[in-house]
């Protein structure tokens, strides 16, 4: 029979770190304000297109990381609840 050990605290920490990373990505400033340095012409438009794609990908990644962080926090909480229930049941007390 296969068994594994889950460190609920570590799962909770991973969830919090993922949410923090997501917030950092979402709050990152858009560098398009510096596009003026390229002046008029095709390079400015190309940079704007690139930065628009980067912004979209960055915000999409931030959303996915936030979702993953929330799921990890929920899983960590469930593992903690399970550990408490198992401990109480082994002690002969109520499992709620």
Secondary structure, DSSP 8 states (H G I E B T S, - for coil): -------HHHHHHHHHHHHHHHHHHHH---GGGGGGGG-SSHHHHHHHHHHHHHHHHHHHHHHHHHHHHHHHHHHHHHHHHHHHHHHHHHTTS---
